[in-house]
Amino acid sequence: MAGLSTELEDVTEVEYRQLRLERVVLASVWTEGSLTDAENGLRELAALAETAGSTVLDGVLQRRQKPDPGTFLGRGKAQELADIVAAEGADTVICDGELAPGQRRALEDIVKVKVIDRTALILDIFAQHAKSREGKAQVELAQLQYLLPRLRGWGESMSRQAGGRVAGGEGIGSRGPGETKIELDRRRINTKIAKLKREIKEMKTGRDTMRAHRRAGDVPSVAIAGYTNAGKSSILNRLTGAGVLVQNQLFATLDPTVRRAETLSGRIYTLSDTVGFVRSLPHQLVEAFRSTLEEVAGSDLLLHVVDGSHPDPEGQISAVREVFAEVGGDAIKEIIVVNKADAADPEVLDRLRRHEKHCIVVSARTGAGIDELRALVEAELPQPEQPVTVLLPYDRGDLVSRLHRDGEVVSEEHTGTGTLIHALVHPALQGELQEFAVPAETAAATAATSARA
């Protein structure tokens, strides 16, 4: 498949790239689904490769019932790939799948250049985009977990056995089966993994504390999640004016962003922008980013952003929901937000509206549908349920204001001793109003006295 380059506009802005971009050829095995699905998967791999900092030269797609256990591709197709690599002058082959260590070595022996798989490619992109301390630790943990089973030795050159002057002059008494280099590397990696897990657990405690603080104040939380490059950060900016980085690039957002937002009626809630998902997201990343993805599981409402202009939006929705199920986010109330309506096919938008119960079509670029989205978010946020009747002194206007902002005022009456309010509130606010609570009979008598006066 020629012409796979997606020509990202900001491809030169990706960090850590070399002076000359790496030249790559893609390889994919089509085992299920239609040819269109397979080609869409290869184009997504091309976009990932360009985001990582490479130039896509060509691609090979093979139809098989399952990948070859020896070389991933069949022997003939692997040789065809080697001819393409030689003709194009490529540096690297990227396979659309997770390769076993033996498959990678066997394919490298045939194509004579470096071979990496989809998992290693995504890990590399994450490493480039991680900015926060927690993000860097999570990416390093995922990389080490990926590397551990792929360590390999080269016979005697990997040995750390002592003996005679050549081995350092230790001499008699020091010869024998010392620790080989591969064993030493494996031990060091396991030690580092344990240390990173402890650090991430400590950082998770801080994140949980902040989340609990918001819960204590009965501040509803809304999470924005979805496929990478679907426009999640653009929608966050539209709803809050947060000024979060927006790029036409996969995984431009890696570190989660939490911003304060306000409904049309003035009610406060938080909006969390999370890392984007992708088809066949490496399980190492899901595990490493579990504490971050819990922002989704702990929210009251989920805005699932979908790229309406993508060739397979339904496939994107399925891929994201698979990850939600792994972190316990599949039980959250969900709104499908179909973005990029200005570039989408109207038939695709109609199809999504029919198939998804809770669906709204917007364009973050033009602003179309954003006001309707704000209204829908306000309607779907959890509503206060505890009924209270309070008589607030006239010098406690702050509590009156909070009742209007955080609760639902049923009736309000000004009496001779204060403001009599019937309202529905959250449990935390109910506790604060306890000292001003009045029985229903007293409230009725106060209201009657006020009416006579």
MIFI-987159 format. One record per residue: x, y, z of N, C-alpha, C in turn. Coordinates in steps of 0.02 Angstrom, whole numbers, plus 50000, padded with zeros to 5 digits. Example, Ala and Ser with C-alpha at 12.3 -4.5 7.8 and 13.67 -1.06 7.14 Angstrom:
<drennus>
506604971650390506154977550390506604983550390506424988850354506844994750357506455000250394
</drennus>
This chain:
<drennus>
500424994050000500005000050000500445006250000500465009649945500865015749941500445021649963500775027349974500425033549991500115033550059500465030450108500175029950175500295036250217500755040550196500925046450236500305050750247500175052650310499605056850326499775064150324500415065850318500645072650312500365077150366500485075450429500275079550485500575086550478500175091650488500415098450479500975100350527500915097850589501395099850640501895094150656502035089950606502475084250618503165086450641503395092350620504065094650639504085097050711503505097750743503495100350811503565094950864503545088550843503625083150891504325083450922504355082950988504995083751022505455077751011506085078751026506595073551027506725070350958506545073550904506685070250841507375072150815507665067650776508335068550751508315073550692508915075650671508965080450616508655077550553508785071150540508465067750483507945062950510507315063550489506795059250515506925051950496506745047450543506835040350530506375038250472506635034050428506265031950369505995024850382505325024050380505035017750401504595014750347504535008050351504055004250309503605000550358502955000450344502464997250388502294990250364502124985950412501914979050395501324977150439500804974350408500214972550445499944965850421499654962050467499324955750450498574956550461498184955450409497464956250411497154949450427496894948750489496634942250511495874942050514495554947950523494824948050530494554954750506493894955150497493594961350474493664962150399493454967950374493464969350303494144972250282494254972650217494864975750191494904983050211494324986450212494304993550233494554994350304494334989750349494564990050418495324989250422495584984450382496304983150383496694989250358496444992350304496784998350277496745004150326496165004950361496115010250411496605009150468496695002750487497185001150540497895002850519498055001650455498735003150431498835010750426498305014350408498365021750406498445024650476498115021650524498205023950593498925022650617499205016850597499895015350614500365020550582500195022650520500595027850486500575034350525499985036250550499925042350590500315041850655500305035950686500705034850747501445035550732501665032650676502375032850657502595040050645502175044050612502355050950599502365055050663501905053550709501905057050774502535055450812502785049350805503405047350840504015050550809503965053350749504525056750718504845052950662504445050550615504735046750559504375048450494504675046550439504365047350373504145040450348503505039850333503235033350310503345032850234503705027650214503875026850143503385022250107503195016750139502775011750106502465007250158502025002750137501714998150183501544991550149501544986150189501394979450164500814976750205500304974150171499714971150205499634964050181499604959250228499534952250209498914949250240498544945350200497934941950224498134935150249498034933850314498184927350345497654925950398497574919450415497114917750469497394919950536498054919550544498394922050605499114923650587499444928050624500144929750609500584923650611501104923550568501574917950567501954917650633501974911950666502314911550731503064912750728503354911950668504074912850661504284919850645503954922850595504184929350571503624934550566503044933350598502464937750596502144937650527502514939650475502294938950406502504932050381502184929750328502404923550297503104924350267503444918850255504134919150230504194923050165503724921950118503744925450054503614932950062503114934750103502954941750114503514945250151503844941650197504414944550233504984946150185505094941850136505614943150086505424949050042504774949550026504534955249987504634961750026504514961450092504634967150135505374969150135505814964150137506534965450135506734969050070506434966950014506574970249950506344977549950505754978849980505494985749984505954990050027506164987250084506614990850130507264992750094507544988050056508164989350020508064994549965507504994049930507374998649875507235005749900506895006349956506705012949982507245016050026507725011850047508245014350092507975015750162507525011450186507205012450251507685010550308507565013650367507965012150427507615007150473506945007050469506545003450520505935000450488505714994650515505074991650498504634991850560504014994150553503544994350608502974989550593502864984750638502334979650629501714981650669501124980750639500494982650670500244976950714500564976050770500384970750817500944970150868500854965850917501374964850967501784958750948502434959650937502864954250915503164950650975503204944050970503594940251018504334941551005504754940951057505474942151047505764938050989505554931750983505814927450929505594929950860504964932150855504724934750791505124940950770505264945350818505624951550802506324949950777506664945350812507354943550792507354940350723506874935650710506854932150646506714937050589506264941850600506094946650548506684951450536507044953350589507634957550581508164954050539508234947450549508734943650511508574943750436507924944250419507714944250349507774951250318507504956350353507474963050323508124967050333508554964850380509214967850392509184975050420508604977050448508564983550481508184982450547508154987750588507804987450652507064986050642506774981650683506064980150682505754981750749505224985650751504864986850813504124985350802503754984550857503034983150851502624989050872501974988450866501514993950881501574996250953501664991350999501714993051071502314997551084502894995651056503504999651065503415006551036503065007050979502945013550947502525018050992501975015451020501545019451063501915021451127502315016951155502715018651214503205024251199503485024251139503955029551120503605036351116502995036351088502615042651083502445045151153502235040651197502075042651266502695045551300503275042551288503895045051319504055052051296503905053551232504035060251206503575065451236502945063551250502445068451270502355069051345502645064651385502555065051458502905071251485502545075251523502825081451551502855081351627502315078951658502285079151732502695073351761502855074051826503235068751860502855062151859502195062451871501795056351871501775053251801501685057451749501665054851681502305051451661502875054551679503525051551662503625044951698503415044551761503495038351799503055032851769502445034651750501985029651721502255026951655502525031351613502795029151549503415024751560503855026751606504455022751618504265015851644503765015451688503535009051713503285004651656502885007451611502625003551554503185001251509503685005551498504245003651455504654997851485504774998251551505164992951583504784986351584504124986651595503724980551593503724977451524503754981651473503794979151404504484976251390504994979351417505684977251402505884970751437505624969751498505854964251540505844957451505505284955351474505304948651441505684948651375505934954451353506274954751288507024955451295507284954751356508014954751364508294948451333508864948951303509174942951275509934943551281510264937951284510994937951291511344935351230511984936651225512394934351169512954929951195512774924151222513264919151243513774921751294514414920451281514944922051328515014929551339514834933651288514934940851295514484943851349513954940151368513504942751420513694940051489514204936051493514384932851557514784937551601514664937151666515044941051715515434936151761515704930851732516064925951771516794928151778517054927851839517744929851852518224924151840518884925751826519364920451818520034923051793520574922351834521244924151812521334931651803521924933451778522084940551769521644943851715521454939851664521064942651609520394945251635520114942051686519464944051711519514949251766520104952051777520154957351827520664955751881521014950051874521544948551922521304945751988520684943251991520444940652055520784934052073520914929852023521304923952035520934918352070521334914252107521064908152137520524909852189519994905652188519464906652237518894910952213518984914052155518454918452130518134915852067518384910152041518094907451979517434903851994517014903551943516384899951951515814903651918515214901051927514624903951892514404910451924514694915851901514484922451926513814924451896513594930451911512954932851885513054935251813512664932351767512734934551697512444941551689512634944751635512404951551624511644951851616511354946851583510634946951574510274946251641510564942251687510274941551754510334948151792510904951451784511014957851817510514963051791510424963351726509954968051696509244966751720509074960251721508394958451742508274960451815508774959451858508704961351928508634968951936509034972551898509004979951902508324982551878508064979451824507414981651798506864980151849506884974251880506374972551930506404977251990507014979152010507094983952065506804990652046506934992951985506684999451962505924999251956505634993651932504914993051926504584993651994504874990252044504594990552112504614997752139505175001252126505245008152149504725012752115504635011952049504155016152013503445014852037503275008552050502605006952075502475010252142502995010352186502915013852251502795021252240503195024352195503125031552183502435033252154502205029252107501545030552076500995029652128501075024752172500575023652225500535029752271501125032752287501135038752329500805044652293500945045352227500625050752189499875049652183499665043352180498955041752177498605044152240498955043652297498665045952360498495053352356498955057352328498825064452320498235065852274498195061952220497635062852173496975060952206496985055452245496375053352281496165058552332496655061752366496495066852415496145072852383496415075052325496095080652290495385078852267495315072552244494655070352221494165070052280494405067652339493985067252398493795074252422494255079052416494105085952436493545088852393493565087452328493035089852284492375086452300492415079852317491815076152336491505079152400491945080852448491695083552512491315090052501491525093852451491185100152436490605099152388490435092852374489885091152328489965094652260490585094952235490705097752169490655092052118490165092152074490105086652025490715086551978490875080651955491455080051909491235077051843491505079951789491365077551721492035075851689492095069851661492715067751628492615067851552493125070451517493125070351444493605064851423493345059851388493765054251366493595052551294494015048451264493875046551195494515044651158494435043351093494985041351051495495047051043496115045251033496625050451025496475054650962496605061150968496505065950914495775066850894495315065250941494595066250926494375073450940494805077250976494635084250991494425085451063494655081151109494465081851180494705088451209495345090151198495615096351226495275102451196495085102151132494735107751100494055108851133493705103451149493055104051182493145106751253493675104451289493815107151355493925114651352494315116851303494435124051295493805127851280493355124951239492725128251222492285128951284492275123851327491835123851385492105128051442492775128651448493065131851506493545137651490493765138151426494275143151410494945141551443495095134951449495685132851488496345134351453496345134751387496975136051351497435129951350497155123951350497545117751349497835116851279498435113851275498765112651211498315108751164498245111351103497855107951051498295107150989498385100950966498775099650906498445094250865498525094550799498275089250755498785083550757498785079950813499305075150825499045069950874499255063650865499025058450911499385059250978499015058351033499275058651101499605065451117499325070951091499595077551109499475078851183498925076151211498785076751283498965070151317499405070451366499585064351402499445065251477499625070951505499505072251576498795074951584498405072051630497705074151638497655081351662497145084851638497025091751657496345092251689496305095351749495665096351783495545103851786494965106051761494795113151758494105114351789494025120351816493385122451845492925124751789492295122851792491805125051743491165127051778490725130251741490115132851771489535131751722488965129451749488375128451707488055135251691487565135151647487225141351628486875144551687486665140451737486325143151796486815144951851487475144151839487975146151888488225140651933488025134351921488255128851963488965126851944489385125651995490095124051984490185116451974490615114551927490815107451920491525107351891491835101451893492515100751866492505096851801492955098651756493035095151692493735092251689493795085751677494445082451674494585080151602495145082351574495365080151507495855074451517495715068551490496135062651502496525060851440496995056151449497405053751393496955050251342497125051151278496735047951226496855040451222496365036851197496425029651188496555028151115496745022051101496875019951033496715012451028496585010250968496445003050958497034998850983496874993451019497384988951046497894992751089497644996851134498085000551179498484995451220499154996051222499564991051258499344990151330499294983951352499054982751421499524985651472500184986251455500654989351502500454996551516500205000051465500005007051474499365007551516498895002951504498275003151542498435002051616498884997451632499074996151701499445002051731499935004751694500335010251720499925016551730499435017751686499025023851689498375022651727498325017151764497705015551799497495021151846497975024051884497805029351931497535035451896497795036851835497555042551796496865041051767496775034951743496135033151713495575032651764495765032351829495255032251881494885038851886495165044151854494795050551849494145049351812494165044751762493555043051725493075039151769493335033951803492915029551843492595033351902492935038651927492675042251985492245048251968492085049151904491695055051884490945053751888490555059151888489835058551889489545057951818489905060651769489665060651701490255060051653490165056451599490705055251551490515058151483490935062751458490855065151389491325061151345491045056551307491435052051264491475055351195492065058251180492145062051118492345057451061491995058151005492105053950946492255058450887492745056550846492915060250785492415058350730491935062950715491425061550665491695061050595492295063850582492585063550515493025057450504493095053150556493515047150550493155041950507493535037850469493215032750426492815027550466493005026250529492665021050568492525023650639492045028250648491915030850715491645025550764491255020750737490995015350780491565011150809492085009950769492675006350793493025010150848493055016750843493345020850895492955020150961492295020450955491865019951015491985013251049492015007851011492115001151040492795000651074493325003351042493995002951071494035006651137493705012551142493715016451204493325012951258492755010051240492335006651291492685000551319493094997251280493484991551306493944993751362494274999551354494715002051406494305004351467493725007451456493295009451511493125003451554492964997851522492764991851558493334989451603493964990251581494534987951620494634992051684494454998451683494575002751741493935004351780493385001051762492765001951799492385008151779492515010851720492175016951698491565015551656491395009151646490825007451602490155008451635490155009651701489515010651737489325018051742489755022551718489625029751723489135031951668488705036751686488245039551637488645042851581488485041051518488905042951461488515047051409488835052451385488575056251329489065055651271488835053251214489265052951154489275059851122489865062951120489945069551089490305068551022489935069050967490225068050901490515074850878491185075250878491535081450862491705081650787491965087450765492165088650696491585087850647490995090350669490395089850627490475093650562490895098950563490985102950502491355099050448491725093750467492105089850418491815082850408491265081250442490995074450440490465073650386490375067350365489845065650317489175065750354488675069550328488025069850362487705062950373487815058250327487545051550335487845047950395488495049050406488835046050464488545048950529488435055450530488155058750589487455056050604487045055250552486365052450562486405045350588486875041450562486945034550585487135034250658487595038550680487805038750750487225040950795486845045850772486265048150812485765042450822485665038350770485185032750776485435027250822486085025750819486355020050856486505021650929486675027850945486865029651013486285033451046486075031051105485495033951138485625041251159486185042351192486355049051218486885052051173486685055651121487165057951071487035065251053487575069151047487515076151026488085077550977487935081450925488425082950873488665090050881489335091050883489625097750893490225098650847490465104850845491095106250811491485110950856492025108550885492435112650930492775118250890492885117150826493235122150785492785128150771492145126950753491695132450736491265134550796491215130250847490785131850904490075129450897489905126250841489225123750830489055118250881488475118750913488235113750959488525114251030488995118851042489305119351109488805121651161488365126451145487855128751192487375123151210487185119151160486745113351173487105108351218487765107451208488145102851250488165105351322488265111951332488255114751400487585113351435487045114451398486375113251427486275105951444486515101451401486435094251413486845092151474487465094751480487875093151539487525095351603487235101451602486885103951661486295099451679485925097151629485335092851641485535086051668486125083551648486335076751668486745076551732486965082151757487345082151820486895079751877487175076251927486765073851983486435079752019485795079152032485415084552063485385083652139485345089152178485275088652251484615085352268484615081252323484025077252339483755078352409484155081252456483935081752526483505088052536482865087252556482445093152568482615096552634482655103052634482785106852696482325112852698482155114852759481795121152771482195125052821482445130852802482895134652846482665141952850482805144952908482675152052918483355155452928483585158752876484255161652877484225168952897484625171052947484655178252966484875182452906484675188752907484835193052850485585194452843485975193052897486705194052890487055187852862486675182652843486975176652814486775176052740486895181452705486765181352633487205176452596487795174652625488245169752593487905162952586487515161052639487175154552636486595154752586486255160452582485725161052532486015160252462486595163552452486915162952387487125155752371487385152152421487585145252411486995140752395486425142152428485835138152414485615138952342485655144952316485475146152246485985143052199486625143052219487155140652175487215133052176487205130052237487345122852243486725118652255486165121852269485545118052282485005119952232484405117652247483825119352205483295122452250483215129052246482745132652289482035131652264481605128852310480905127752292480485133952305480605137152363480245143352379480685147652424480585154152420480975158852460480515164452482480535166052548480085171252575480465175352627480385181952624480705186452672480225187752730480435185952790480025186752850480335192052895480015193252953480265198252998480925196353031481075189753035481685187553069482225184953022482055184252958482555181752911482235179252847482645175652807482405172952743482215165652752481585164152740481325157252747481385153852679481765148352676481895144952612481745137552617481365135052569481275127852559481705125952498482145120952506482605119252452482805111952453483085109652398483405103052394484155104152391484525100552434485255101652439485615095052442486285095452436486715089552445486825088352520487005082152540487095080652612487585085252647488145087052614488645091252647488365098152664487995101152618487705107652630487145107252682486795101552683486275100552733486565100852803487165097852811487495098052877487675105152898487895109352851488075116252867487465120352886486885118552859486275122452871485885120052932486155114952965485785111653019485565116553074486005121253093485845125753148485285130653131485145131553064484615136153044483975132553023483965125853031483385121853010482795123353056482195123453027481585124553066481085119153048480685116753098480165111853083479645114653036479305110353001478805112452951478255116752984478045114953047477505118853080477745125953095478365126453119478645132953135478695137253072478915133953018478985137552954478305140152931477775136052939477105138052918476865143952960476985143453026476775148953071477145155453055477795154753040478195160753024477945163952960477785159752912477535162352849476855165652857476425162652901475755165552912475815172352947476265172752997476365179053032476605184452985477065182552942477335187252893476795189652846476335185052828475805186852781475315191852813475145190752879474695195352914474995202252920475675202352933476005208752941475995212552875
</drennus>
